[in-house]
Amino acid sequence: MKPLVIGLTAVLSLLQVSSAVAENSNGKTLYLQRCAVCHGPDIKASGPLAKKSNPPTPDLTTAAFKQRLHDYPGVIVSSIILRPNGNLIPKTLKDNGVKIAPHAWSVQDFRDLHQYMSSVISKS
């Protein structure tokens, strides 16, 4: 009976790891498709449109942003939902002839994107 319990525990832990990887994969895909054009693949404002917006795209790996993320963990998601810079993103995309298809965000998408970006930011 004990080997069966150990085996089931191992399988369950693998499923949890697979789930986390899948979510992170979704977050990475969303980021690369929707955010990297400005923020760059490294989240350091290195995308092709980073300097074409006014104000320029911020580097999200700076100590100041890391502190902001620590103080307000919802800053990434709220920036997508509330768009504090108004039409900056759509205007920058339009002015530069870049089209990104609309996306019907799910709660899981927001969680995945937050997890992916936070992970990249914390490693930098």
KOLLUMSE-802837 format. One record per residue: x, y, z of N, C-alpha, C in turn; residue number from 1. Coordinates in steps of 0.001 Angstrom, whole numbers, plus 500000, padded with zeros to 6 digits. Example, Ala and Ser with C-alpha at 12.3 -4.5 7.8 and 13.67 -1.06 7.14 Angstrom:
residues 2
+--------+--------+--------+--------+--------+--------+--------+--------+--------+-----+
:    n_X :    n_Y :    n_Z :   ca_X :   ca_Y :   ca_Z :    c_X :    c_Y :    c_Z :   k :
+--------+--------+--------+--------+--------+--------+--------+--------+--------+-----+
: 513190 : 494310 : 507800 : 512300 : 495500 : 507800 : 513200 : 496700 : 507800 :   1 :
: 512850 : 497750 : 507080 : 513670 : 498940 : 507140 : 512900 : 500030 : 507870 :   2 :
+--------+--------+--------+--------+--------+--------+--------+--------+--------+-----+
end
This chain:
residues 124
+--------+--------+--------+--------+--------+--------+--------+--------+--------+-----+
:    n_X :    n_Y :    n_Z :   ca_X :   ca_Y :   ca_Z :    c_X :    c_Y :    c_Z :   k :
+--------+--------+--------+--------+--------+--------+--------+--------+--------+-----+
: 500833 : 498802 : 500000 : 500000 : 500000 : 500000 : 500875 : 501259 : 500000 :   1 :
: 501955 : 501247 : 500777 : 502822 : 502410 : 500873 : 503448 : 502780 : 499523 :   2 :
: 503959 : 501804 : 498715 : 504487 : 502175 : 497399 : 503430 : 502803 : 496500 :   3 :
: 502175 : 502376 : 496631 : 501104 : 502950 : 495833 : 500893 : 504416 : 496201 :   4 :
: 500919 : 504726 : 497487 : 500748 : 506111 : 497949 : 501901 : 506968 : 497442 :   5 :
: 503119 : 506448 : 497530 : 504283 : 507190 : 497052 : 504170 : 507423 : 495548 :   6 :
: 503746 : 506383 : 494817 : 503571 : 506507 : 493372 : 502524 : 507533 : 493001 :   7 :
: 501395 : 507517 : 493699 : 500336 : 508492 : 493427 : 500791 : 509910 : 493746 :   8 :
: 501531 : 510055 : 494835 : 502057 : 511368 : 495211 : 502995 : 511886 : 494130 :   9 :
: 503841 : 511017 : 493593 : 504764 : 511414 : 492534 : 504009 : 511845 : 491279 :  10 :
: 502983 : 511088 : 490914 : 502187 : 511428 : 489729 : 501494 : 512771 : 489932 :  11 :
: 500911 : 512978 : 491099 : 500234 : 514247 : 491372 : 501205 : 515418 : 491323 :  12 :
: 502402 : 515238 : 491850 : 503373 : 516340 : 491813 : 503795 : 516623 : 490380 :  13 :
: 503914 : 515599 : 489545 : 504233 : 515819 : 488132 : 503110 : 516577 : 487431 :  14 :
: 501872 : 516243 : 487754 : 500739 : 516951 : 487160 : 500752 : 518418 : 487560 :  15 :
: 501089 : 518712 : 488799 : 501153 : 520098 : 489249 : 502252 : 520847 : 488515 :  16 :
: 503407 : 520218 : 488360 : 504505 : 520846 : 487638 : 504093 : 521072 : 486190 :  17 :
: 503470 : 520072 : 485561 : 503023 : 520219 : 484176 : 502027 : 521351 : 484044 :  18 :
: 501132 : 521478 : 484995 : 500147 : 522547 : 484976 : 500836 : 523906 : 485070 :  19 :
: 501808 : 524044 : 485966 : 502523 : 525309 : 486118 : 503285 : 525655 : 484846 :  20 :
: 503903 : 524664 : 484224 : 504635 : 524898 : 482981 : 503669 : 525321 : 481879 :  21 :
: 502519 : 524665 : 481810 : 501522 : 525013 : 480796 : 501036 : 526443 : 480995 :  22 :
: 500769 : 526838 : 482231 : 500321 : 528194 : 482502 : 501406 : 529192 : 482130 :  23 :
: 502647 : 528876 : 482498 : 503744 : 529761 : 482173 : 503911 : 529850 : 480657 :  24 :
: 503685 : 528748 : 479966 : 503750 : 528745 : 478502 : 502691 : 529675 : 477928 :  25 :
: 501490 : 529641 : 478468 : 500431 : 530543 : 478030 : 500833 : 531987 : 478305 :  26 :
: 501373 : 532256 : 479480 : 501817 : 533603 : 479821 : 502901 : 534094 : 478878 :  27 :
: 503844 : 533217 : 478579 : 504933 : 533589 : 477665 : 504377 : 533867 : 476271 :  28 :
: 503471 : 533019 : 475809 : 502873 : 533206 : 474484 : 502121 : 534532 : 474427 :  29 :
: 501307 : 534807 : 475439 : 500579 : 536073 : 475475 : 501543 : 537250 : 475473 :  30 :
: 502569 : 537161 : 476291 : 503548 : 538247 : 476372 : 504214 : 538478 : 475011 :  31 :
: 504713 : 537402 : 474418 : 505425 : 537542 : 473143 : 504509 : 538053 : 472033 :  32 :
: 503247 : 537651 : 472037 : 502308 : 538079 : 470998 : 501789 : 539495 : 471219 :  33 :
: 501661 : 539921 : 472477 : 500940 : 541155 : 472764 : 501777 : 542267 : 473389 :  34 :
: 502906 : 541934 : 473973 : 503656 : 542922 : 474750 : 505081 : 543156 : 474239 :  35 :
: 505687 : 542116 : 473692 : 507104 : 542179 : 473326 : 507389 : 543178 : 472216 :  36 :
: 506390 : 543531 : 471419 : 506610 : 544494 : 470350 : 507127 : 545826 : 470913 :  37 :
: 506760 : 546144 : 472129 : 507275 : 547348 : 472788 : 508277 : 546994 : 473886 :  38 :
: 507875 : 546094 : 474776 : 508720 : 545782 : 475933 : 509898 : 544882 : 475600 :  39 :
: 509875 : 544222 : 474443 : 510971 : 543351 : 474041 : 510875 : 541994 : 474693 :  40 :
: 511555 : 541005 : 474134 : 511480 : 539652 : 474690 : 512083 : 539546 : 476088 :  41 :
: 512924 : 540510 : 476431 : 513598 : 540505 : 477735 : 512917 : 541409 : 478759 :  42 :
: 511831 : 542069 : 478374 : 511044 : 542985 : 479219 : 511840 : 544249 : 479585 :  43 :
: 512888 : 544535 : 478809 : 513754 : 545681 : 479093 : 513538 : 546838 : 478118 :  44 :
: 512336 : 546956 : 477563 : 512019 : 548019 : 476614 : 512922 : 547938 : 475388 :  45 :
: 513125 : 546738 : 474893 : 514008 : 546531 : 473748 : 513249 : 546148 : 472484 :  46 :
: 511919 : 546248 : 472522 : 511116 : 545899 : 471354 : 511236 : 546950 : 470265 :  47 :
: 510852 : 546604 : 469049 : 510995 : 547540 : 467925 : 510198 : 548838 : 468072 :  48 :
: 509153 : 548841 : 468890 : 508368 : 550072 : 469083 : 508676 : 550773 : 470410 :  49 :
: 509651 : 550300 : 471143 : 509930 : 550831 : 472482 : 510191 : 552333 : 472501 :  50 :
: 510923 : 552819 : 471545 : 511278 : 554247 : 471517 : 510308 : 555056 : 470651 :  51 :
: 509310 : 554389 : 470100 : 508377 : 555071 : 469200 : 507106 : 555526 : 469898 :  52 :
: 507009 : 555268 : 471183 : 505844 : 555753 : 471925 : 506260 : 556984 : 472730 :  53 :
: 505267 : 557760 : 473116 : 505555 : 558952 : 473911 : 504631 : 558965 : 475119 :  54 :
: 505116 : 558646 : 476308 : 506523 : 558434 : 476669 : 507039 : 557090 : 476162 :  55 :
: 508360 : 556945 : 476089 : 508940 : 555681 : 475650 : 508558 : 554538 : 476587 :  56 :
: 508592 : 553340 : 476053 : 508267 : 552140 : 476822 : 509243 : 551984 : 477986 :  57 :
: 508740 : 551703 : 479189 : 509650 : 551543 : 480328 : 510294 : 550154 : 480387 :  58 :
: 511501 : 550128 : 480907 : 512202 : 548880 : 481219 : 511588 : 548358 : 482517 :  59 :
: 510953 : 547199 : 482455 : 510272 : 546668 : 483635 : 511184 : 545818 : 484524 :  60 :
: 512481 : 545815 : 484226 : 513415 : 545053 : 485054 : 514207 : 545963 : 485999 :  61 :
: 513894 : 547247 : 486012 : 514621 : 548183 : 486878 : 514266 : 547941 : 488347 :  62 :
: 515134 : 548390 : 489217 : 514883 : 548260 : 490655 : 513592 : 548990 : 491042 :  63 :
: 513349 : 550130 : 490411 : 512139 : 550903 : 490731 : 510877 : 550111 : 490381 :  64 :
: 510872 : 549464 : 489209 : 509681 : 548698 : 488848 : 509568 : 547451 : 489711 :  65 :
: 510682 : 546819 : 490023 : 510635 : 545640 : 490903 : 510023 : 546018 : 492248 :  66 :
: 510383 : 547195 : 492761 : 509806 : 547657 : 494027 : 508319 : 547916 : 493870 :  67 :
: 507941 : 548513 : 492750 : 506517 : 548774 : 492490 : 505733 : 547470 : 492405 :  68 :
: 506306 : 546473 : 491744 : 505662 : 545167 : 491634 : 505544 : 544513 : 493007 :  69 :
: 506565 : 544702 : 493834 : 506528 : 544163 : 495200 : 505442 : 544853 : 496024 :  70 :
: 505389 : 546185 : 495929 : 504421 : 546963 : 496705 : 502989 : 546794 : 496191 :  71 :
: 502861 : 546624 : 494898 : 501545 : 546514 : 494277 : 501578 : 545364 : 493276 :  72 :
: 501385 : 544124 : 493739 : 501509 : 542951 : 492867 : 500567 : 542950 : 491669 :  73 :
: 499525 : 543744 : 491708 : 498575 : 543779 : 490603 : 498921 : 544771 : 489510 :  74 :
: 500099 : 545374 : 489583 : 500448 : 546438 : 488645 : 500462 : 545966 : 487188 :  75 :
: 500893 : 544762 : 486927 : 500939 : 544270 : 485544 : 499524 : 544128 : 484989 :  76 :
: 498678 : 543447 : 485717 : 497304 : 543214 : 485250 : 496527 : 544526 : 485177 :  77 :
: 496681 : 545380 : 486177 : 495929 : 546634 : 486147 : 496382 : 547523 : 484994 :  78 :
: 497641 : 547428 : 484613 : 498116 : 548213 : 483470 : 497443 : 547769 : 482179 :  79 :
: 497150 : 546485 : 482067 : 496470 : 545967 : 480877 : 494999 : 546367 : 480902 :  80 :
: 494373 : 546223 : 482050 : 492939 : 546491 : 482157 : 492642 : 547989 : 482166 :  81 :
: 493353 : 548745 : 482992 : 493041 : 550158 : 483186 : 493716 : 551088 : 482175 :  82 :
: 494775 : 550611 : 481535 : 495526 : 551408 : 480562 : 495730 : 552836 : 481065 :  83 :
: 496574 : 553002 : 482081 : 496758 : 554321 : 482681 : 497255 : 555386 : 481707 :  84 :
: 497852 : 554992 : 480612 : 498300 : 555957 : 479610 : 497282 : 556126 : 478485 :  85 :
: 496040 : 555784 : 478771 : 494963 : 555986 : 477799 : 495176 : 555212 : 476514 :  86 :
: 495217 : 555935 : 475399 : 495327 : 555313 : 474082 : 496764 : 555146 : 473613 :  87 :
: 497727 : 555252 : 474499 : 499138 : 555188 : 474111 : 499460 : 553926 : 473305 :  88 :
: 499039 : 552780 : 473796 : 499377 : 551525 : 473118 : 498678 : 551439 : 471753 :  89 :
: 497345 : 551601 : 471681 : 496713 : 551532 : 470353 : 497248 : 552587 : 469390 :  90 :
: 497527 : 553789 : 469896 : 498044 : 554860 : 469042 : 499430 : 554507 : 468519 :  91 :
: 500294 : 554000 : 469381 : 501647 : 553616 : 468954 : 501589 : 552512 : 467911 :  92 :
: 500730 : 551526 : 468141 : 500584 : 550445 : 467171 : 500080 : 550988 : 465836 :  93 :
: 499030 : 551808 : 465873 : 498442 : 552359 : 464654 : 499436 : 553241 : 463909 :  94 :
: 500111 : 554136 : 464644 : 501070 : 555045 : 464013 : 502213 : 554307 : 463329 :  95 :
: 502483 : 553089 : 463765 : 503595 : 552319 : 463212 : 503131 : 551149 : 462341 :  96 :
: 501840 : 551122 : 462027 : 501302 : 550108 : 461127 : 501342 : 548689 : 461664 :  97 :
: 501304 : 548554 : 462990 : 501342 : 547229 : 463614 : 499928 : 546857 : 464046 :  98 :
: 499487 : 545688 : 463616 : 498157 : 545223 : 463989 : 498285 : 544003 : 464888 :  99 :
: 497665 : 544090 : 466036 : 497591 : 542960 : 466963 : 496108 : 542655 : 467124 : 100 :
: 495748 : 541422 : 466842 : 494338 : 541033 : 466898 : 493779 : 541225 : 468306 : 101 :
: 492503 : 541593 : 468399 : 491866 : 541683 : 469719 : 491959 : 540339 : 470434 : 102 :
: 491920 : 540392 : 471738 : 492012 : 539168 : 472542 : 490961 : 539219 : 473636 : 103 :
: 490215 : 538153 : 473797 : 489224 : 538042 : 474878 : 489956 : 537461 : 476090 : 104 :
: 490442 : 538331 : 476949 : 491226 : 537923 : 478113 : 490383 : 537117 : 479093 : 105 :
: 490958 : 536056 : 479593 : 490329 : 535291 : 480677 : 491096 : 535595 : 481960 : 106 :
: 490488 : 535270 : 483071 : 491179 : 535445 : 484355 : 492473 : 534633 : 484350 : 107 :
: 492415 : 533429 : 483788 : 493620 : 532594 : 483732 : 494705 : 533234 : 482870 : 108 :
: 494324 : 533889 : 481776 : 495303 : 534597 : 480948 : 496038 : 535654 : 481766 : 109 :
: 495282 : 536424 : 482543 : 495908 : 537452 : 483375 : 496865 : 536831 : 484392 : 110 :
: 496439 : 535751 : 485004 : 497294 : 535076 : 485977 : 498556 : 534547 : 485319 : 111 :
: 498399 : 533931 : 484158 : 499543 : 533367 : 483454 : 500528 : 534454 : 483019 : 112 :
: 499996 : 535549 : 482483 : 500857 : 536641 : 482050 : 501599 : 537237 : 483240 : 113 :
: 500877 : 537444 : 484321 : 501513 : 537974 : 485536 : 502623 : 537032 : 486015 : 114 :
: 502335 : 535746 : 486049 : 503327 : 534770 : 486507 : 504558 : 534796 : 485602 : 115 :
: 504339 : 534794 : 484293 : 505463 : 534789 : 483365 : 506302 : 536060 : 483506 : 116 :
: 505647 : 537205 : 483466 : 506394 : 538471 : 483542 : 507101 : 538620 : 484873 : 117 :
: 506432 : 538280 : 485946 : 507069 : 538372 : 487279 : 508288 : 537486 : 487353 : 118 :
: 508193 : 536314 : 486755 : 509325 : 535376 : 486755 : 510521 : 535964 : 485998 : 119 :
: 510270 : 536518 : 484825 : 511351 : 537112 : 484030 : 511937 : 538327 : 484755 : 120 :
: 511080 : 539160 : 485302 : 511537 : 540360 : 486011 : 512385 : 539981 : 487219 : 121 :
: 511971 : 538984 : 487973 : 512710 : 538617 : 489177 : 514074 : 538010 : 488849 : 122 :
: 514213 : 537403 : 487681 : 515485 : 536804 : 487290 : 516481 : 537820 : 486747 : 123 :
: 516010 : 539000 : 486412 : 516903 : 539990 : 485809 : 517634 : 540810 : 486845 : 124 :
+--------+--------+--------+--------+--------+--------+--------+--------+--------+-----+
end
